[in-house]
Structure formats: structure tokens, C-alpha cells
Amino acid sequence: MSTGRFRVRASVVDWAIAVGVAAALLITGLSGQRSGAHLDLLGHASLAAGGLALAARRRAPVVVLAVTGLCAVTYQAAGFDVPAVAYLFAVYAAVRAGHRAVTVAASVTMLAALPLAAMASGLHDTGEAFAQARGALELAWLIAAGAAGEALRQAERRAEEAERTREEIARRRADEERLHIARELHDSLVHQISIIKVQAEVAVHVARKKGEPVPEALLAIQEAGREATRELRATLQVLRDDDTAPPRGLDHIPALVERARTTGLDATLTIRGERPDVPAALDRTVYRIVQESLTNIARHAAAATASVQIDYRPGALAVRIDDDGTATPGAAPVPGVGLLGMRERVTALGGRLRAAPRGEGGFSVQAELPLEPAS
């Protein structure tokens, strides 16, 4: 919206300048002395065209430079003793756009052509000294217009460099904060989870050494500790490497379902359709949805069965996780951190997420994500 309004204002300003310059040239041409009247129509048309061409000076500065220069030579040859004001505006615009070499070449041509056009029409027959003084004045005005355009171009470039510098500083600070978070997580969570994993492995080892049956819950703790350690290390690597480490995705979902079975949950996985090329962000998101859903089922649902369904559809991927837990129809789900995280991931990819109790009891998480990135 703001960019559109800026363009409209710029267009209005350009047209206002163009009309104002054209009017000033025409008034000057009508009030000035001319050597003859046989080319009045051509001269008036050149005066108007040279001014109105300035409306396109932002979009096509080189073309406007050529048009205004040609118009100036034309009305001088037609006997109109009018300064090349429109050409000065064009010089300013072309230099500001960075076309310095073209502007210098065009201006040298103009300085050579204008005196010839004036002499051909009978203007400036007052002597060589007057012609030299007029040429020096025209050269000074051209230099001033070019210097103004170059000064503004340099100012805009410095402003852009300053903006890039601010962005680089902000990016560097974000990198430093990311590394700080990684260090904090490593010093706290990874250490604690490693202790849990080691203790569980020791307990399993001791039980097996004594020939005692190993409780399924203890095996689940052991496997969960290993998985949590892998996940945290992968997350820390992402924080350190700025998303360069490949995280888990669709290929690891069967392992998630298999691990859920070790907790006593009758979990099944169904995949329909032929798998297409899946964007990396979508790949990670589906894995996280399934992981979070199975975790919630194990912690809160008191469910006996759970089903994971992945459906590859034309242009979309649908995933659904159902359980037969204690959730009842009509009960509004409490949006915890995990559910909110799912919704944010799905929405960011342009998809839809529904998480609610099922009519026949239990809970259902359904997500549909487009295979193409959201615009």
C-alpha cells in the first residue's frame, strides 16, 4: 500500500514538473523574438514535447535525455531563442540514475549542435564574443545539473549502504543470540537428559545381567532419552549452523510409530498415494506434527490405539492422527504449547490444521499442507 501511494505521488510530481516546464518553454517561446515565422508550428511542438517528455524521466532517463536534446536543437533551428531547460532536467535525471557516460556524450553533442542550430535559424548574429559567453553559460548549467544529479545519487547510495549495514548488524546480533541459546541449552537440557538416558541404560543393563524381565516403561524411557538427546543435538546444530543441518522428516515417521508401540500403544501407520518431491519445510513440519501428536497421546489421552495416516494428494499432503482416548465430543481442547506450535508451522506454510475431539470419542489432529510454497 505505501509503495503504491509513493508511486502515485511520484507520478503526479513528474507530470506536474513536465507540464510546468512545457508551459514555461511555450510562454518564453511566444514572448521571445524569432528570426522568422515559417517554422512556428514545429517550434511550438518541440517546446511542448521537450517539456512533457520529462514525465517519463524516472522510467526511461536515457530516452528522455535524447528526446529533450533533440527538441532543444529543433526549436533552436526553428528560430525560438529559448534555453534548453527541459534538457537540464533530463541531465539531472540521467546522472541520478547512474548514466554518466551517456549523459556526457549527449551533452558534448548538444553543446556542438545548439550553436549550429542557432546560426542556421539566424539567431545570435551579435558576434563571436556573445556566442562564446553563451556557450560558457550553457556549459556551466549542464555541469550544475549533472553535479546535482550525482550528489543525490551518492546520497541515495550512502543511505542504501547504511541500511545494509543495519541489517548486517541485526543479523550478527541474531547469530550471537542463537549461539547463546545453543550454549545455554547444551549446558542445561542436554546434560540432564544425558543423565536420565545413562541411568535408564544402567537399569536395563543390570536387570538383564540378573536375568530379570525389563519393564516396558524402562525400555521406553531409555529409547526416549536417546531420541531426545539426538533431537536436542540436532536442534543445537541448527542453532549453530543457521538451518544448515538436515533435521528429521517423513522418512523418520515409521520410527516414531514404532517407538510409540514400545510404550504399549497400539499404533499404526497408513500411507496413501505416491510420494512427490516434498519441500524441506513441509517435510520437517509433518514429522513434528506426528511427533507432537503421539507424544500428547502418550502423556494425556489414556488411549489404547492410535492411527497415523499420510495421504499424498495432487498438490497437497494430508496427515491425520487419531486416538481412542478420553477426549469427548464438545470438549474444547486446551491449546498448549505443542498444539500452538503445530498451528504456527502449518499456517506459515499456507496450510490448515484442525485439532478437536472426535464424534466417536478420542482426539483427532488433521492437517493439510500445499506442496507448493505459500505466496
Secondary structure, 3 states (H helix, E strand, C coil): CHHHHHHHHHHHHHHHHHHHHHHHHHHHHHHCCCCCCCCHHHHHHHHHHHHHHHHHCCCCHHHHHHHHHHHHHHHHHCCCCCCCHHHHHHHHHHHHCCCHHHHHHHHHHHHHHHHHHHHHHCCCCCCHHHHHHHHHHHHHHHHHHHHHHHHHHHHHHHHHHHHHHHHHHHHHHHHHHHHHHHHHHHHHHHHHHHHHHHHHHHHHHHHHHCCCCCCHHHHHHHHHHHHHHHHHHHHHHHHHHCCCCCCCCHHHHHHHHHHHHCCCCEEEEEEECCCCCCCHHHHHHHHHHHHHHHHHHHHHHCCCEEEEEEEEECCEEEEEEEECCCCCCCCCCCCCHHHHHHHHHHHHCCCEEEEEECCCCCEEEEEEEECCCCC
